Amino acid sequence: MTFWRTRLARPAPLRLALFQKRLDGDDALLQMARARFERVGLGAEVYAELPGDLEQLLRLCPARLPVAVHLPRDWSLLDPESLRRTAELAIAGRSRVFGLVLHDEPELHSRKRDYVQALRAVDGRLDELPAPPTLFVEYACGHPPERFAALFESVADLAHVSACVDIGHVAIQEARTAYERIHQGQELCSITPDDPGLPSLLRDVQAAVGTGRDAAFALVARMARLGKALHVHLHDGHPLSATALGLSDHQSFLAPVPIGIEWRGRTALDPMFGPHGLLRVVQESLAAGDPELVSLSLEIHPTEGRSPLGKEEPLFRHWTNLTNAERMSFWLDDLVRHGVLLDAACETAVTPAKMEGHMADV
């Protein structure tokens, strides 16, 4: 399968971003997204449940750019009906869809034998298809990363099943675990930026964040060493941003996290990863194998704001109220900035100095 790999001079991972409306409006919103994505070479990660829905989305996705399909969160590998519907979407995607993404489950440990059998069953079913996609099982339920990694090492022989490492999910979960070891019974993500005890807690908070970040780097590297397809969900955040910005993750790599006090001369914290953490994730994903086995998907959710429609304004001539179009444009601007940042991180010879140079374009 050959995709348009624009902007990068050497073999590189597939680069994608969320391709959704997330706002009320017609398909003009996705037509605008398609135009923006095509200009920077970003493929699409779409959500679909029915073959007809997927076929409609594929008509709107960026042309000649990769597509991944995120399956519904309540589908289970242990449910025969979910497996049947997964196969239907694989068929509907034909050669256009390179990957299907499905969340892991709490039963991954308690029913490991059944789970492995299910992985082998879906691998066999996909093997019967022409140009089959890979089923990527996403780290989502908060299992210890060691347990998640060991599962995929045990099925490393499967050609059409692999791991999706969501760096935000890993980092937040492991930060919470690390913090609880120090402050037993206390939930890291319940601390608010205006907590009166924050000054005495920040050192431990930031140490836990560092532990979580390192765990994400390590899991990406370990899965990359399998030498097979690897999908990575990219987004930033911080435990304190659960109240400061609305979510603890699915946030920008470029947005500081405001706090209600001054700490080390600043009134905001860096996000968990930031641009250089993103670079490290990309480096770990590429260090052990073929860059073209790796796919990197920006899962950054929209924040509130509005921006002009620019070249896409004619798409909305039939709209009488452009509010949601301009809100969508604001989110797309953010995804495009991150697409530029991701391109910089994907340059095989990138150095920190080069990364700083690219920041002028973001």
N, C-alpha and C positions, 0 to 999 in steps of 0.2 A: 504494500500500500504506500503510495507516494503522496505526500502533502507538500504544499507550498511552504517553504521554510524561509520566510523573508527576513531581511536585516542581518542575518548571521552568516559570516563567511565560511565557517567550518561546520562539520556535523554537530548537531545540537539536539537537545530534547524537544519534544513537542511542547508548545506553550499554549495554555488555554485560560479562560476566565468564565465565571458564571454568566450564562446566557438565559436571562429570565426577565419577565416584565417587572414583577414585584410591585407594580402600581397599576391602578385601573386605567384601561385604555386599550385601543385596538392594536393590530399588528404593526402599525407605524412605529411603535416603540421598539420592536425587535428589528424592523428594517433599519432604524437608526443605529441600533447596536451592531447589526451586521456591517454597516458601512464603517463604523469606527474600528471594529475589530479587524476588518480587512486592511485598513490603512496601516496597522501596526503588526499584522501577522498573528493575531490571537485567534486560536480555535475556540470552540464552544463546549462548555459543560452544561448540559440541559437536564431537566427533570422530566421524566415521562413514566406513565403507568400503562397506557394502552398503545398497541401498534399504530392505530390511526393518529393518536396524538404525536407520536414520534415522527411519523411520516410528514405530518404538517410542519413540525419544528425543523426537520431536515431541509424543507424547502426554503426556510427562512435563515438557516445557519450560514455563516461566512463560507463563501465558495472556496473549494479546494483546500480547506483548513480542517484540522482534526476535530472530531466530535467524540465526546464521552457522554454517557447517559447515567445519571444518578437515579437509582431505583428507589421506590418508596421506602421510607424508614421502617415500616412495619412488615416488610417482606422478610422471610426467614429461610435460610438454607435448609432448615429442618422441616419445612412445610412443602409437601409435594406440589401444592397449587402454586406457591411462589416460584418453585423451580420451573414449572410449566410456563408460567407467564414470563419468566426471565428468558427462556428459550424463544418465546414468541417475539420479544423485543430484539433479541440477537438476530433473528431472521429479518425482522422489519428494518433493522439498521443496515443490513447487507454489508457491503464492503466500506460503507461510509463511516460507520462507528467502530472505533478501535478498542473501546473499553466500556464495560458496564461496572458501576460502582455500587456496592451493597454494604451497609453497615454490619459490623460484627455483632455478636450477641452475648448476653450473660452466660449462655450455655456453652460457650466456647471452652470453658474449663470443666464444668460439671458433666457435660456430655461430649467430651473431646472425641471419643471414638466415633460417635454418631456424626459429629461435625466433620471429621476427616472423611468419613464415608460419603457425606453429602458433597464435599469438595471434589472428591474423585468422581462422583456421579455427574456433577455438572460439567466437569472437565471432559468426561466422555461424551456428554451430549453436545457440547460445543465442538468437539473434534469432528462430529459428523457434518458440520456446516462448512460450506465454502467460505474462505477468508473469515474465519471466526474471530469475534472480539475476545479480549481477555476479561475475565471476571476479576475485578479488584475488590478485595474485602477490606473495608476501611476500619482503622482504629477509631472507635467511637464510644465504646461502653466503659472505658476506664480500667481495663485489665492492666496488670503490671506489664510493662513493655517486654520483659523477659518471656512472659507467657505467650504474648502475641507473636514475638519473633520465633519462638520455638515451634509454634504451630506451622508457620510457613517454611521453616527449615525442614520440618517433617514431611512436607509435600512439595519439596523443591523439584521433584521430577515431573510435576504436572505442567503441561505446556500452556494451558489456557486459564490457569488460576494463579493469582499472585496477590501481593499486598498493596494497599493504599495507606500511606502514612500521613495522617493529618497532624501537622506539626503543632498547631494550636491546641488540639485536644490532648496530645501527649504532654506538652509543656505545662498546661494548666493542671492536668491531673497529677503529674509528678510534683509540681510545686505545692499543691494542696497536701499531698502525702508527706513531703519533706517538712512542711510547716507544722503538720500535726505531730510529727515526731518530737518537735521542740515544745510545742504548746498543745499538749494533749487535750482533746475535746474541743478545740477551737477550730473553726472553719475559716480558712484563709480568705475565701471569696466573700465572706460576710463582713470583712473590715471595710469601713467606708472612708473616703478621703477626709471627712470632717470628724473622724473618731478622735476623741480627746487623748486616747492612748497611743495614737499613731506615731508620734516622735520616738517613743521607746520601742515600737514594734518594727519600724521601717528596716532596720538592719537585718532582722530575721526574715522579713518579707522579701527583701531583695536577694538574700542568700537562697531562699526557696525558689525564687524566680530563676536564678542562675542554675539551680539543680534541675528544674524542669526543662530549661532550654538545652542543657547538656544532654538530657535524656532524649530529647527530640533529635538532636544531631546524631547521637549514638544509634538510635533505632533506624534512621534513614541509612546510615552507613552499613549497618548490619544487613538490612534488606537488600541494599545494592550489591553486597558481596555474593548474593545468590546468583548474580549474573543473568537475571531474567527481567521481564517487564516489571517496572516499578512506577506507580502513580503516587504523586505527592500533592496533598492539598496545602496551599500556602495562604496563611493569614496570620496577623499579629494580634496583640492584645496585652492585657496585664490583669492580674487578679483584682487590683483596685479599680479597674475601669468598669467593673460590673455595675457600679452606680455612677461613676464619673461620666461614662460614655454610653451606658445602656447595655453593653455586653462585655463579657470578659475576654472574648476572642472574636474572630471574624472581622477584625479591624485592620486599618492601614498600617503598613510598615513605616509610614512617615509621620504618624500622628503622636505627639507626646501625650502623656496621661496626667491631667492636672490633679494636684492635691491641694489641700487646704492649708498647708504650712510650707515654710521654706526649709529645704533639706539640701545640705551641701551647696548652698548658694542658688538653688533653683526652686521654683514652685510647681514643677512638673517632672515626672519621671519618664525615662525612655521606655518605649514598648519592649516586650520581651525579646524580640529579635532585632528589629530595625533593619536598615539596608545591609549592614555587614553580617547580621545573622542570616538574612536571606541568602547572601553570597555563600556563607558557610553551608547552608542546607544544600544549595545547588552543587557546591564542590563535593560534599559527601555523597550526593546521589550519583555523581559522575565518576567518582574516584576508582570504582572497581569494574567498570565495564563499558559497553557500547553506549554512547550518549543517546542514540536513537531508540534505545530500549526504555528511556526515561520520559515520563510525561509530567509536567508541572502545571498545576491548575490554581489560579488565583480565586480563592473563595472569600473575597472581601465583600461584606454586606454594605448596602447603601447607608449613607448618613444624610441628614437633612440639609438641603441647599438647592439652589437653582442656578443654572447657567444657560447662556444663549444656545440656540439650536444649530447655529452656524450653517454649514453646507447641507445639513439635513432638514432645514426649515421647510422646503417644499413638500416633504412627506406629510406635513401636518396642516396643509391648506384647508382640509375639511374639518379641522378642530376649531371650535369657538373659544375654548379655554385651554391655554397652553401650559397651565400649571404643572400637570403631571409629566408632560413632555420635557419641561425644563428641569424638573426634579430628576427624571431619568437621565437627562443629559449631564447633570451634575455627577451622578454616580458613574456614568460611562467615562467622563473625564478622569475620574479617580482610577478606574480600571486601566485606562490607556496610559496614565502616568506610571502605574505599576507594571504595565506591559513593557514600557521603555526600561524601567529598572530591572525587570526580569531578563530582558535581552542583554543588558550589561553584565548581569551575573552569569549568564550562560556563555559568554565568550570564554573559550577554553584557556586562553592565556591571561585572563583577567587578573589584575593586581589591585590591592586597596587604593593605590593612587589612581588607577583607571576608573575605579568605581566612583571616586570623588569627582572625577571629570564628568562622568555621565550624569551625576546628580544635577548639573546645570540644566539638563534637558527634562527633568522630572517636575 
